[in-house]
Amino acid sequence: MDIARVHRDWIGVFKELLKRPKENLAKITEIVHSSRRFLSLMTAGEDSATYTSYSEKIRESVSEILKALIKNIEKREAQKGIYEILDSCRTVREYDYGRILDFYVESAPTSYLVWAVGHVAERWEIGEEEERRVLKKSAVIGQGADSVVGEGAIRIVQTIYEKATKNQKEAVCLLSKLFRMRYIDLYVSKVYPALLKNEASGFATGLVEKVAEVEGFPVLSVAQHMRAEDFKNLPEKTVLEIRRRIKEEKHEQEGIAGLGVLRNNPELFTVEEILGAFSRTDRKQEGLLYNRGVFLVNLLESRVREVTGGGDGGDDGRGGDRDDRDAGNIDTPPCNAENAEEDVDSCSISLTQDARESINTFIRSLQHGTDGTRIQLCRICYILRQDEHKETLLALLSNKNIRVKWNALRSLTKYTLTGTEMEKIAEISKKTTNSKIRHWAEKSLKISEQAGR
């Protein structure tokens, strides 16, 4: 089939096919399936250089095609076509959605029909009684062996739940009842975040307590969506398990979720404990390494702001207030923000020996990661101002990535340079055509020259 020819003569082709829609269901569905991108463009109201004057007629045609398919909804080909149109043409509104819901409730629906009903539930206010019937049917088919049908049924229930209708409590019960391990990705990414956001504290703490008992269950991905006040109500046993998972987690995505838990609950770890956990990051887990670098930068920045009066460090979700438990782990002496050009002042931060060893190990991991992790390394060194990191920053000046190079130069403004090191930076400034590299090179030279007088 020449689909491009069909697109050019869409009206004529379907004028013929819709004369005998029942006999032509397979052909109609095949064309619709092969035209998803075309239909999405035509029905979105966007202009197309090729089909500008054609799009309104296409939209009218799609409505007629959908009506014909709904009339023959008992046929599998029709159910597939209905799904393809509703999935591709999100602005189509004139169709008998009641017929779709009725057939869903009264039949053994295919996966196509189930997912089509998901679109109907999302776009229409379908009425309390109809919702109840749909929930009852979804409860049955959601427990079947077909995982595609089951996932579609769960998504229908969640859509009804999120609309906060009178059937919301029934939807909550169903979502809990329909959970199976094969749907874990859907629950962790969609269902549980919605439930933890909307349900009462008792539900949230009970859910997290339960899943934390399952070895291998991604409890951190769930717990990161808890309200801080709900997290405080967790049993001590559950909190200890979450702490253990954050420290020992080997899976990258779950490790990143652990950072979300820490952001929301900064009292969970001392800074020294955080550094110890970060120092054990696998260098191969580049995403986790990068995100932990960003987290540490934000944590250190918030600590600097606390002592310089630049902010409370906790209103931007990047660090939060700290209690007395970790006050001695990273001690930031008072200092004045002398340079208003910087987004956060840097102060010489004294570290315990354990914290120093942990952060040095973590910095080595960042150095051997990606350009993104090396940029986070520079930002950390800018804040810490530890002399042993200067050689690492100087080595990064040979990096080809422009952002790595100027971030290294920026950090070196906080370190005292020797004559040889100044000559190296002066040469970089002379040769570069990049304004940021030149700016930070000249600034680091100026600061070191002033310090040497």
C-alpha positions as CSV (number, residue, x, y, z in Angstrom):
1,M,0.0,0.0,0.0
2,D,1.3,3.4,-1.0
3,I,0.5,5.3,2.2
4,A,1.8,8.6,0.8
5,R,-0.7,8.3,-2.0
6,V,-3.5,7.6,0.6
7,H,-2.5,10.7,2.5
8,R,-2.7,12.8,-0.6
9,D,-6.2,11.4,-1.5
10,W,-7.4,10.7,2.1
11,I,-11.0,12.0,1.4
12,G,-11.4,10.0,-1.8
13,V,-10.0,6.8,-0.3
14,F,-12.2,6.8,2.7
15,K,-15.2,7.9,0.8
16,E,-15.0,4.5,-0.9
17,L,-14.1,2.5,2.2
18,L,-16.9,3.9,4.3
19,K,-19.5,2.9,1.8
20,R,-19.0,-0.7,3.2
21,P,-17.3,-0.1,6.5
22,K,-18.0,-3.6,7.9
23,E,-16.3,-5.3,4.9
24,N,-13.4,-2.9,4.9
25,L,-12.6,-2.9,8.7
26,A,-9.2,-4.5,8.2
27,K,-8.2,-2.1,5.5
28,I,-9.4,0.9,7.4
29,T,-7.5,-0.1,10.5
30,E,-4.4,-0.9,8.5
31,I,-4.4,2.6,7.0
32,V,-5.1,4.3,10.4
33,H,-2.3,2.4,12.0
34,S,0.2,3.4,9.3
35,S,-1.0,7.0,9.5
36,R,-0.5,7.7,13.2
37,R,2.0,10.6,12.7
38,F,0.0,12.0,9.8
39,L,-3.3,12.0,11.8
40,S,-1.6,13.5,14.9
41,L,-0.4,16.4,12.8
42,M,-3.7,16.9,10.9
43,T,-5.9,16.8,14.0
44,A,-3.8,18.9,16.3
45,G,-4.7,22.0,14.5
46,E,-1.1,22.7,13.4
47,D,-0.2,24.0,10.0
48,S,1.6,21.8,7.5
49,A,3.3,23.1,4.4
50,T,1.9,20.1,2.4
51,Y,-1.6,19.8,3.9
52,T,-2.6,23.3,5.1
53,S,-5.9,23.5,3.3
54,Y,-6.5,19.8,3.8
55,S,-6.4,19.5,7.5
56,E,-9.9,20.5,8.4
57,K,-11.4,18.0,5.9
58,I,-9.1,15.4,7.4
59,R,-10.4,16.1,10.9
60,E,-14.0,15.7,9.7
61,S,-13.1,12.5,8.0
62,V,-11.5,11.1,11.1
63,S,-14.7,11.7,13.0
64,E,-16.6,9.8,10.4
65,I,-14.1,7.0,10.4
66,L,-14.3,6.8,14.2
67,K,-18.1,6.7,14.2
68,A,-18.1,3.8,11.7
69,L,-15.6,1.9,13.8
70,I,-17.7,2.4,17.0
71,K,-20.8,1.0,15.2
72,N,-18.8,-2.1,14.5
73,I,-17.1,-2.3,17.9
74,E,-17.8,-6.0,18.4
75,K,-15.1,-6.7,15.8
76,R,-11.4,-6.8,16.9
77,E,-10.3,-4.8,13.9
78,A,-12.7,-2.0,14.9
79,Q,-11.4,-2.0,18.4
80,K,-7.9,-1.6,17.2
81,G,-8.9,1.2,14.9
82,I,-10.7,3.0,17.7
83,Y,-7.6,2.8,19.9
84,E,-5.3,4.0,17.1
85,I,-7.5,7.1,16.4
86,L,-8.0,8.0,20.1
87,D,-4.3,7.6,20.8
88,S,-3.2,9.6,17.8
89,C,-5.9,12.2,17.6
90,R,-6.2,13.7,21.0
91,T,-8.5,16.6,19.9
92,V,-11.3,14.4,18.4
93,R,-14.4,15.0,20.5
94,E,-17.5,14.1,18.5
95,Y,-18.0,10.4,19.0
96,D,-20.3,8.1,21.0
97,Y,-18.0,7.3,23.9
98,G,-20.9,5.8,25.8
99,R,-21.0,2.9,23.3
100,I,-17.3,2.3,23.9
101,L,-17.9,2.1,27.7
102,D,-20.9,-0.1,27.3
103,F,-19.1,-2.6,25.2
104,Y,-16.1,-2.6,27.6
105,V,-18.3,-3.4,30.5
106,E,-20.4,-6.1,28.7
107,S,-17.7,-7.9,26.8
108,A,-14.3,-9.6,27.0
109,P,-12.4,-6.6,25.8
110,T,-9.2,-6.8,23.8
111,S,-6.2,-4.9,24.9
112,Y,-7.0,-2.3,22.2
113,L,-10.4,-1.6,23.7
114,V,-9.0,-1.4,27.2
115,W,-6.5,1.2,26.3
116,A,-9.1,3.1,24.2
117,V,-11.3,3.2,27.4
118,G,-8.3,4.7,29.2
119,H,-8.4,7.6,26.7
120,V,-12.1,8.0,27.2
121,A,-11.8,8.1,31.0
122,E,-9.0,10.7,30.7
123,R,-10.9,13.1,28.4
124,W,-14.5,12.8,29.4
125,E,-16.5,13.3,32.6
126,I,-18.2,10.0,32.3
127,G,-20.7,10.2,35.2
128,E,-20.7,8.5,38.6
129,E,-22.6,5.4,37.7
130,E,-20.7,4.8,34.5
131,E,-17.4,5.2,36.5
132,R,-18.7,2.6,39.0
133,R,-19.4,0.1,36.2
134,V,-16.0,0.7,34.6
135,L,-14.2,0.3,37.9
136,K,-16.1,-3.0,38.5
137,K,-15.1,-4.3,35.1
138,S,-11.5,-3.1,35.5
139,A,-11.3,-5.0,38.8
140,V,-12.1,-8.2,37.0
141,I,-9.9,-7.9,33.9
142,G,-7.0,-6.3,35.9
143,Q,-6.5,-9.6,37.7
144,G,-6.3,-11.7,34.5
145,A,-3.2,-13.3,33.0
146,D,-2.8,-10.8,30.2
147,S,-0.4,-8.2,31.5
148,V,-1.2,-5.7,28.6
149,V,-4.9,-5.8,29.5
150,G,-4.1,-5.7,33.2
151,E,-1.9,-2.6,32.9
152,G,-4.5,-0.9,30.8
153,A,-7.2,-1.6,33.5
154,I,-4.9,-0.2,36.2
155,R,-4.4,2.9,34.2
156,I,-8.2,3.3,33.9
157,V,-8.6,3.0,37.6
158,Q,-5.8,5.5,38.3
159,T,-7.4,8.0,35.9
160,I,-10.7,7.8,37.7
161,Y,-8.9,8.1,41.1
162,E,-7.0,11.3,40.0
163,K,-10.3,12.9,38.9
164,A,-11.2,12.9,42.6
165,T,-14.8,11.9,42.0
166,K,-17.2,10.2,44.5
167,N,-15.7,6.9,43.4
168,Q,-12.2,7.8,44.6
169,K,-12.2,5.6,47.7
170,E,-13.3,2.6,45.6
171,A,-10.5,3.4,43.1
172,V,-7.9,3.5,45.9
173,C,-9.0,0.1,47.2
174,L,-8.8,-1.3,43.6
175,L,-5.3,0.1,43.0
176,S,-4.1,-1.7,46.1
177,K,-5.9,-4.9,45.1
178,L,-4.6,-5.0,41.5
179,F,-0.9,-4.7,42.4
180,R,1.3,-7.5,41.0
181,M,5.0,-7.5,40.7
182,R,4.8,-7.5,36.9
183,Y,3.2,-4.0,37.2
184,I,5.9,-2.7,39.6
185,D,7.3,-0.1,37.1
186,L,3.8,1.4,36.6
187,Y,3.1,1.5,40.4
188,V,6.4,3.0,41.3
189,S,6.4,5.7,38.6
190,K,2.7,6.6,38.4
191,V,0.4,5.0,41.0
192,Y,2.3,5.3,44.3
193,P,3.4,8.9,43.7
194,A,-0.3,9.9,43.2
195,L,-1.4,8.0,46.3
196,L,1.3,9.4,48.5
197,K,0.5,12.9,47.3
198,N,-3.3,12.7,48.0
199,E,-3.9,10.1,50.7
200,A,-3.8,10.6,54.5
201,S,-0.7,10.1,56.5
202,G,-1.7,6.7,57.8
203,F,-2.0,5.3,54.2
204,A,1.4,6.7,53.2
205,T,3.3,5.3,56.2
206,G,1.5,2.0,56.0
207,L,2.4,1.6,52.3
208,V,6.1,2.5,52.7
209,E,6.4,0.3,55.8
210,K,5.0,-2.6,53.9
211,V,7.1,-2.3,50.8
212,A,10.2,-1.7,52.8
213,E,9.9,-5.2,54.2
214,V,10.2,-6.7,50.7
215,E,13.8,-7.3,49.8
216,G,14.6,-5.9,46.4
217,F,11.5,-3.7,46.2
218,P,12.4,-0.2,45.1
219,V,11.3,1.4,48.4
220,L,13.4,4.5,47.8
221,S,11.6,5.2,44.6
222,V,8.4,5.2,46.6
223,A,9.6,6.9,49.7
224,Q,11.0,9.9,47.8
225,H,7.3,11.0,47.1
226,M,6.3,11.0,50.8
227,R,5.5,14.3,52.5
228,A,8.1,15.2,55.1
229,E,5.6,15.1,57.9
230,D,4.5,11.6,56.8
231,F,8.1,10.4,56.8
232,K,8.5,11.4,60.4
233,N,5.7,9.1,61.3
234,L,7.4,6.0,59.9
235,P,8.3,3.3,62.4
236,E,12.0,3.3,63.5
237,K,12.5,-0.2,61.8
238,T,11.4,1.2,58.5
239,V,13.6,4.3,58.8
240,L,16.6,2.1,59.5
241,E,15.8,0.0,56.5
242,I,15.6,3.1,54.3
243,R,18.9,4.3,55.7
244,R,20.5,1.0,54.9
245,R,19.2,1.0,51.4
246,I,20.5,4.5,50.7
247,K,24.0,3.5,52.0
248,E,24.2,0.2,50.1
249,E,22.0,0.7,47.0
250,K,23.7,-0.7,43.9
251,H,21.1,0.1,41.3
252,E,21.5,3.5,39.6
253,Q,17.9,4.6,39.4
254,E,17.1,3.6,43.0
255,G,20.3,5.3,44.2
256,I,19.1,8.5,42.5
257,A,15.7,8.1,44.2
258,G,17.6,7.9,47.5
259,L,18.8,11.4,46.9
260,G,15.2,12.5,46.6
261,V,14.6,10.9,50.1
262,L,17.6,12.8,51.5
263,R,16.4,16.1,50.0
264,N,13.0,15.8,51.6
265,N,14.4,14.5,54.9
266,P,17.9,16.1,55.5
267,E,17.9,14.9,59.1
268,L,18.1,11.3,58.0
269,F,21.9,11.4,57.7
270,T,24.8,13.4,59.0
271,V,27.0,15.0,56.4
272,E,29.8,12.6,57.3
273,E,27.5,9.7,56.7
274,I,26.5,11.1,53.3
275,L,30.1,11.5,52.3
276,G,30.8,7.9,53.4
277,A,28.0,6.6,51.2
278,F,29.0,8.7,48.2
279,S,32.6,7.6,48.5
280,R,31.4,4.0,47.7
281,T,29.7,5.0,44.4
282,D,30.6,2.7,41.5
283,R,32.4,4.8,38.8
284,K,30.5,2.9,36.2
285,Q,27.2,4.3,37.4
286,E,27.7,7.6,35.7
287,G,24.2,8.8,36.2
288,L,24.3,8.2,40.0
289,L,27.8,9.6,40.2
290,Y,26.7,12.8,38.5
291,N,23.5,13.2,40.6
292,R,25.4,12.6,43.8
293,G,27.9,15.3,42.7
294,V,25.0,17.8,42.2
295,F,23.5,16.8,45.6
296,L,26.8,17.4,47.4
297,V,27.3,20.8,45.7
298,N,23.8,21.9,46.8
299,L,24.4,20.6,50.3
300,L,27.7,22.4,50.7
301,E,26.2,25.6,49.2
302,S,23.4,25.5,51.7
303,R,25.8,25.2,54.5
304,V,27.8,28.2,53.3
305,R,24.6,30.2,53.1
306,E,23.7,29.3,56.6
307,V,27.0,30.8,58.0
308,T,27.2,33.8,55.7
309,G,23.6,34.8,56.1
310,G,22.9,34.3,52.4
311,G,19.8,32.3,53.1
312,D,18.4,29.6,55.4
313,G,19.7,26.9,53.0
314,G,16.5,24.9,53.2
315,D,13.8,26.7,51.3
316,D,14.9,25.5,47.8
317,G,14.7,21.8,48.4
318,R,18.5,21.3,48.0
319,G,19.7,20.8,51.5
320,G,17.3,22.0,54.3
321,D,18.0,22.7,57.9
322,R,20.4,20.4,59.8
323,D,20.1,19.5,63.4
324,D,22.9,19.3,66.0
325,R,23.7,15.7,65.1
326,D,25.9,16.7,62.1
327,A,27.1,20.1,63.3
328,G,30.6,18.8,63.9
329,N,31.1,16.8,60.8
330,I,31.7,19.8,58.4
331,D,32.6,22.9,60.3
332,T,32.3,26.1,58.2
333,P,34.0,29.0,59.9
334,P,32.2,32.4,59.5
335,C,33.3,34.3,56.4
336,N,32.2,37.3,54.4
337,A,30.9,37.3,50.9
338,E,33.3,39.7,49.4
339,N,32.6,39.0,45.8
340,A,29.1,39.7,44.7
341,E,29.8,38.2,41.3
342,E,29.6,34.7,42.7
343,D,26.3,32.9,43.1
344,V,27.5,31.5,46.5
345,D,30.6,32.5,48.5
346,S,33.2,29.9,49.2
347,C,34.7,29.4,52.6
348,S,37.5,27.2,53.8
349,I,35.6,24.2,55.3
350,S,37.3,22.1,57.9
351,L,36.7,18.3,57.7
352,T,37.1,15.5,60.1
353,Q,39.7,12.9,58.9
354,D,37.0,10.4,57.9
355,A,35.1,13.0,56.0
356,R,38.3,14.2,54.3
357,E,39.1,10.7,53.1
358,S,35.5,10.1,51.9
359,I,35.4,13.3,49.9
360,N,38.8,12.7,48.4
361,T,37.7,9.2,47.2
362,F,34.5,10.7,45.8
363,I,36.4,13.4,44.0
364,R,38.6,10.8,42.4
365,S,35.5,9.0,41.2
366,L,34.1,12.3,39.7
367,Q,37.4,12.9,38.0
368,H,37.3,9.6,36.2
369,G,33.7,9.8,35.3
370,T,32.2,12.1,32.5
371,D,32.6,15.8,31.7
372,G,29.4,16.3,33.7
373,T,30.9,14.7,36.8
374,R,34.1,16.7,36.4
375,I,32.1,19.9,36.4
376,Q,30.6,18.9,39.7
377,L,34.1,18.1,41.0
378,C,35.1,21.7,40.1
379,R,32.1,23.1,41.9
380,I,32.8,21.0,45.0
381,C,36.5,22.2,45.1
382,Y,35.4,25.8,44.7
383,I,33.4,25.5,47.9
384,L,35.8,23.3,49.9
385,R,39.1,25.1,49.1
386,Q,41.2,22.1,50.3
387,D,44.8,22.4,49.1
388,E,45.1,18.8,48.1
389,H,42.5,19.3,45.4
390,K,44.5,22.0,43.5
391,E,46.5,19.5,41.5
392,T,43.3,17.8,40.4
393,L,41.9,21.2,39.2
394,L,45.2,22.0,37.3
395,A,45.0,18.6,35.6
396,L,41.5,19.5,34.3
397,L,42.9,22.5,32.5
398,S,44.0,20.0,29.8
399,N,40.4,18.8,29.3
400,K,39.0,19.6,25.9
401,N,35.5,20.4,27.2
402,I,35.1,24.1,27.5
403,R,32.8,24.0,30.5
404,V,35.1,21.7,32.4
405,K,38.0,24.0,31.7
406,W,36.4,27.3,32.8
407,N,34.8,25.6,35.9
408,A,38.3,24.4,36.8
409,L,39.7,28.0,36.3
410,R,36.8,29.4,38.4
411,S,37.6,27.0,41.2
412,L,41.3,27.9,41.1
413,T,40.4,31.5,42.0
414,K,40.1,30.1,45.5
415,Y,43.5,28.6,45.6
416,T,47.0,30.1,45.9
417,L,49.0,29.6,42.7
418,T,52.7,29.2,42.3
419,G,54.7,31.0,39.6
420,T,54.8,28.0,37.3
421,E,51.0,27.4,37.7
422,M,50.4,31.1,36.9
423,E,52.5,30.8,33.8
424,K,50.4,27.8,32.6
425,I,47.1,29.7,33.2
426,A,48.5,32.9,31.5
427,E,49.3,30.7,28.4
428,I,45.7,29.4,28.4
429,S,44.4,32.9,28.6
430,K,46.6,34.0,25.7
431,K,45.6,31.2,23.4
432,T,41.9,30.8,24.1
433,T,39.1,32.4,22.0
434,N,36.4,31.6,24.6
435,S,35.4,34.6,26.7
436,K,34.5,32.5,29.9
437,I,37.9,30.7,29.9
438,R,39.7,34.0,29.4
439,H,37.6,35.7,32.2
440,W,38.3,33.0,34.8
441,A,41.9,32.6,33.8
442,E,42.6,36.4,34.2
443,K,40.6,36.5,37.4
444,S,42.6,33.6,39.0
445,L,45.9,35.3,37.9
446,K,44.8,38.7,39.4
447,I,43.8,37.1,42.7
448,S,47.1,35.2,43.0
449,E,49.1,38.3,42.0
450,Q,47.3,40.3,44.7
451,A,47.9,37.5,47.3
452,G,51.7,37.5,46.5
453,R,52.2,41.2,47.1
